Amino acid sequence: MNYRALFVLFAVLLLVSAAAGQTAQEASNALEDAENVIQEMNNSDIPTQRVSDLYEQANESYVTQLERNRSGRETDYSIALDTVEQIKDIRTEAFRTKDQLDILRSRINELNEDEDLNLSGAKNELEEAEIEYGDERFERAQEHIDLAYQEISEAQSAVTQAQAFASATRDKFQTFLVNNWKRLLAAIVIVSVLSYLLYKEYRIYSLKKRKQNLKQKREVIQDLTSEAQEEYFQENDMAESAYNTRTDKYGEMIRDINRQIPLIDEDLQKEWSPSQIISRKISRKN
């Protein structure tokens, strides 16, 4: 019975040792896979700091378990194996994010040709996604990518609504023109005629006002001339040179006014106004 017990114990120890060796081999193979994953990501220009840190953790755990195995202590390679699985999951997420970023950039560049689309929101989300991608937060980059597509959808919806509103407004306006073109034409004619008549009235008023101002100015200059003559001839309070200068200047100003008034009268004769026509008709009847 003692020999049998020793035999069973020896067999159990062999099995445990074999299982430990097999697990160690699995961990070693997994670490090689992780190295290949990191190399693959590097070749695709995907940042690898996050997976490299995880690889170091997995490798340290693996080495620690090897030392425990050599000293005959119990080993557990699950941490190394689980960490390698995390690296593989990150690789999958990273490649998926990279592809989706490329597709999103292409989509925005394609839609950017439409000047009516407001893509500022989508571009901001793309920029945030690229930052998260560069920092290896691939899951958060995915969130911004989804938000970018949502922004694109909303921008397209806004353009569609605006186009529909513009189309409906244009149709209503065309219908209104068709149904009311005669009234609109009559209104345009009436407004045009009234505007022209008002302009004629204002033109005549301006000419008369200008003529009145010139006459008032001429009267003032004539008064100044009389004052200068009185100071020179009666009061002897002005030098002859000053008198000649003033009178020459006043005379020139009066002559200029006398030239302008006839020109204004000619313009007034050319002009006509509704009030003048009405007054002429009334005078003829009387």
C-alpha positions as CSV (number, residue, x, y, z in Angstrom):
1,M,0.0,0.0,0.0
2,N,2.9,2.4,0.8
3,Y,4.4,1.7,-2.6
4,R,1.1,2.3,-4.3
5,A,0.7,5.6,-2.5
6,L,4.2,6.7,-3.5
7,F,3.5,5.7,-7.1
8,V,0.2,7.8,-7.2
9,L,2.0,10.8,-5.6
10,F,4.8,10.5,-8.2
11,A,2.3,10.3,-11.0
12,V,0.5,13.4,-9.8
13,L,3.7,15.4,-9.5
14,L,4.6,14.4,-13.1
15,L,1.2,15.5,-14.3
16,V,1.4,18.8,-12.5
17,S,4.9,19.4,-13.9
18,A,3.7,18.6,-17.4
19,A,0.7,20.9,-17.1
20,A,2.9,23.7,-15.8
21,G,5.3,23.2,-18.7
22,Q,2.5,23.2,-21.2
23,T,1.1,26.5,-19.7
24,A,4.5,28.1,-19.9
25,Q,4.8,27.1,-23.5
26,E,1.4,28.6,-24.2
27,A,2.4,31.8,-22.5
28,S,5.7,31.9,-24.5
29,N,3.8,31.4,-27.8
30,A,1.3,34.1,-26.8
31,L,4.1,36.6,-26.1
32,E,5.5,35.8,-29.6
33,D,2.0,36.5,-31.0
34,A,2.0,39.8,-29.1
35,E,5.4,40.8,-30.6
36,N,4.0,40.1,-34.1
37,V,0.9,42.2,-33.3
38,I,3.0,45.1,-32.2
39,Q,5.2,44.8,-35.3
40,E,2.0,44.7,-37.5
41,M,0.7,47.8,-35.9
42,N,4.0,49.6,-36.3
43,N,4.1,48.7,-40.0
44,S,0.6,50.3,-40.4
45,D,1.7,53.5,-38.6
46,I,-0.6,52.8,-35.6
47,P,0.6,54.1,-32.3
48,T,1.8,51.2,-30.1
49,Q,2.8,52.7,-26.7
50,R,-0.3,51.2,-25.0
51,V,0.2,47.7,-26.3
52,S,4.0,47.9,-25.7
53,D,3.3,48.7,-22.1
54,L,0.9,45.8,-21.8
55,Y,3.5,43.5,-23.5
56,E,6.1,44.5,-20.8
57,Q,3.6,43.7,-18.1
58,A,2.8,40.3,-19.7
59,N,6.5,39.5,-20.2
60,E,7.3,40.4,-16.6
61,S,4.5,38.2,-15.3
62,Y,5.8,35.4,-17.5
63,V,9.4,35.7,-16.3
64,T,8.1,35.8,-12.7
65,Q,6.2,32.6,-13.2
66,L,9.2,30.8,-14.8
67,E,11.2,31.7,-11.7
68,R,8.5,30.3,-9.5
69,N,8.4,27.1,-11.6
70,R,12.2,26.6,-11.2
71,S,11.9,27.0,-7.5
72,G,9.1,24.4,-7.4
73,R,6.4,26.8,-6.4
74,E,3.0,27.0,-7.8
75,T,2.7,29.0,-11.1
76,D,-0.1,30.9,-12.8
77,Y,0.5,32.2,-16.4
78,S,-3.1,33.5,-16.7
79,I,-2.1,37.1,-16.2
80,A,0.4,36.9,-19.1
81,L,-2.2,35.1,-21.3
82,D,-5.0,37.5,-20.5
83,T,-2.7,40.5,-21.1
84,V,-1.8,39.2,-24.5
85,E,-5.5,38.8,-25.3
86,Q,-6.0,42.5,-24.4
87,I,-3.2,43.4,-26.8
88,K,-5.0,41.4,-29.6
89,D,-8.3,43.1,-28.8
90,I,-6.6,46.5,-28.9
91,R,-5.1,45.6,-32.2
92,T,-8.5,44.8,-33.6
93,E,-10.0,48.0,-32.3
94,A,-7.0,50.1,-33.6
95,F,-7.3,48.8,-37.1
96,R,-11.1,49.2,-37.1
97,T,-10.7,52.8,-35.9
98,K,-8.0,53.6,-38.4
99,D,-10.1,52.3,-41.3
100,Q,-13.2,54.3,-40.1
101,L,-11.1,57.4,-39.7
102,D,-9.9,57.1,-43.3
103,I,-13.5,56.6,-44.5
104,L,-14.7,59.6,-42.5
105,R,-12.0,61.9,-43.8
106,S,-12.9,60.8,-47.4
107,R,-16.6,61.4,-46.7
108,I,-16.0,64.9,-45.3
109,N,-13.7,65.8,-48.2
110,E,-16.4,64.6,-50.7
111,L,-19.2,66.5,-49.0
112,N,-17.0,69.6,-48.6
113,E,-17.6,70.4,-52.2
114,D,-21.2,71.2,-51.3
115,E,-21.0,74.8,-50.1
116,D,-24.5,74.6,-48.6
117,L,-23.5,72.0,-46.1
118,N,-22.3,73.2,-42.7
119,L,-19.6,70.6,-41.9
120,S,-18.0,72.5,-39.0
121,G,-19.4,70.1,-36.4
122,A,-18.4,67.0,-38.3
123,K,-14.9,68.4,-38.8
124,N,-14.6,69.2,-35.1
125,E,-15.6,65.7,-34.2
126,L,-13.1,64.3,-36.7
127,E,-10.3,66.4,-35.1
128,E,-11.3,65.1,-31.7
129,A,-11.3,61.5,-33.0
130,E,-7.8,61.9,-34.4
131,I,-6.5,63.2,-31.1
132,E,-8.0,60.3,-29.2
133,Y,-6.6,57.9,-31.9
134,G,-3.1,59.4,-31.5
135,D,-3.4,59.0,-27.7
136,E,-4.4,55.3,-28.3
137,R,-7.9,55.8,-26.8
138,F,-9.4,53.9,-29.7
139,E,-12.8,53.3,-28.0
140,R,-13.3,57.1,-27.4
141,A,-12.2,57.8,-31.0
142,Q,-15.0,55.6,-32.1
143,E,-17.5,57.7,-30.1
144,H,-16.3,60.9,-31.9
145,I,-16.5,59.1,-35.3
146,D,-20.1,58.2,-34.5
147,L,-20.8,61.9,-33.5
148,A,-19.2,63.1,-36.7
149,Y,-21.6,61.0,-38.8
150,Q,-24.5,62.3,-36.7
151,E,-23.3,65.9,-37.4
152,I,-23.2,65.1,-41.2
153,S,-26.7,63.7,-41.0
154,E,-28.0,66.8,-39.3
155,A,-26.3,69.1,-41.7
156,Q,-27.7,67.2,-44.7
157,S,-31.2,67.3,-43.1
158,A,-30.9,71.0,-42.5
159,V,-30.0,71.5,-46.2
160,T,-32.9,69.3,-47.3
161,Q,-35.3,71.3,-45.2
162,A,-34.0,74.6,-46.4
163,Q,-34.3,73.4,-50.0
164,A,-37.8,72.1,-49.4
165,F,-38.8,75.5,-47.8
166,A,-37.2,77.4,-50.7
167,S,-39.0,75.2,-53.2
168,A,-42.4,75.7,-51.5
169,T,-41.8,79.4,-51.2
170,R,-40.9,79.7,-54.9
171,D,-44.0,77.7,-55.9
172,K,-46.2,79.9,-53.7
173,F,-44.6,83.0,-55.2
174,Q,-45.1,81.8,-58.7
175,T,-48.7,81.0,-58.0
176,F,-49.2,84.4,-56.5
177,L,-47.7,86.0,-59.6
178,V,-49.9,84.0,-61.9
179,N,-53.0,84.9,-60.0
180,N,-52.3,88.5,-59.3
181,W,-50.0,89.7,-62.1
182,K,-52.6,92.3,-63.4
183,R,-52.9,93.9,-60.0
184,L,-49.2,93.9,-59.5
185,L,-48.6,95.4,-62.9
186,A,-51.2,98.1,-62.1
187,A,-49.6,98.8,-58.7
188,I,-46.1,99.1,-60.3
189,V,-47.5,101.6,-62.9
190,I,-49.3,103.6,-60.3
191,V,-46.2,103.7,-58.0
192,S,-44.0,104.6,-60.9
193,V,-46.3,107.5,-62.0
194,L,-46.6,108.8,-58.5
195,S,-42.9,108.6,-58.0
196,Y,-42.2,110.5,-61.2
197,L,-44.8,113.2,-60.3
198,L,-43.3,113.6,-56.9
199,Y,-39.9,114.0,-58.4
200,K,-41.2,116.7,-60.8
201,E,-42.7,118.6,-57.9
202,Y,-39.5,118.3,-55.9
203,R,-37.5,119.4,-58.8
204,I,-39.6,122.5,-59.3
205,Y,-39.5,123.2,-55.6
206,S,-35.7,122.9,-55.5
207,L,-35.3,125.2,-58.5
208,K,-37.6,127.9,-57.0
209,K,-35.9,127.6,-53.6
210,R,-32.5,128.0,-55.2
211,K,-33.7,131.1,-57.2
212,Q,-35.1,132.6,-54.0
213,N,-31.9,132.0,-52.1
214,L,-29.9,133.6,-54.9
215,K,-32.1,136.7,-54.8
216,Q,-31.8,136.9,-51.1
217,K,-28.0,136.6,-51.4
218,R,-28.0,139.3,-54.1
219,E,-30.0,141.7,-51.8
220,V,-27.4,141.1,-49.1
221,I,-24.5,141.8,-51.4
222,Q,-26.3,144.9,-52.7
223,D,-26.7,146.1,-49.0
224,L,-23.0,145.4,-48.4
225,T,-22.1,147.4,-51.5
226,S,-24.2,150.3,-50.3
227,E,-22.6,150.2,-46.9
228,A,-19.1,150.2,-48.5
229,Q,-20.1,153.2,-50.7
230,E,-21.4,155.0,-47.6
231,E,-18.2,154.4,-45.7
232,Y,-16.1,155.5,-48.5
233,F,-18.0,158.5,-50.0
234,Q,-19.9,159.9,-47.0
235,E,-17.9,158.9,-43.9
236,N,-14.4,158.7,-45.5
237,D,-13.8,155.7,-43.2
238,M,-12.4,153.3,-45.9
239,A,-9.3,153.4,-48.0
240,E,-9.7,153.6,-51.8
241,S,-7.9,150.3,-52.3
242,A,-10.1,148.5,-49.8
243,Y,-13.2,150.1,-51.4
244,N,-12.2,149.0,-54.9
245,T,-11.4,145.5,-53.7
246,R,-14.8,145.1,-52.0
247,T,-16.9,146.6,-54.7
248,D,-15.1,144.5,-57.4
249,K,-15.7,141.4,-55.4
250,Y,-19.3,142.3,-54.7
251,G,-19.9,143.2,-58.3
252,E,-18.4,139.9,-59.5
253,M,-20.7,138.0,-57.0
254,I,-23.8,139.9,-58.3
255,R,-22.9,139.2,-61.9
256,D,-22.5,135.5,-61.1
257,I,-26.0,135.5,-59.4
258,N,-27.5,137.4,-62.4
259,R,-26.1,134.7,-64.7
260,Q,-27.5,131.8,-62.6
261,I,-31.1,133.2,-62.2
262,P,-31.9,133.2,-66.0
263,L,-30.6,129.6,-66.2
264,I,-32.9,128.6,-63.4
265,D,-35.8,130.3,-65.1
266,E,-35.1,128.3,-68.3
267,D,-35.1,125.1,-66.3
268,L,-38.3,126.0,-64.7
269,Q,-39.9,126.6,-68.1
270,K,-38.9,123.2,-69.1
271,E,-40.3,121.6,-66.0
272,W,-44.0,120.9,-65.4
273,S,-45.9,119.6,-62.4
274,P,-49.4,118.2,-61.8
275,S,-50.3,121.3,-59.8
276,Q,-49.3,123.6,-62.7
277,I,-51.4,121.6,-65.2
278,I,-54.4,121.7,-62.9
279,S,-54.0,125.4,-62.3
280,R,-53.7,126.1,-66.1
281,K,-56.9,124.1,-66.8
282,I,-58.7,126.0,-64.1
283,S,-57.6,129.4,-65.5
284,R,-58.6,128.4,-69.0
285,K,-62.1,127.5,-67.8
286,N,-62.5,130.8,-65.9
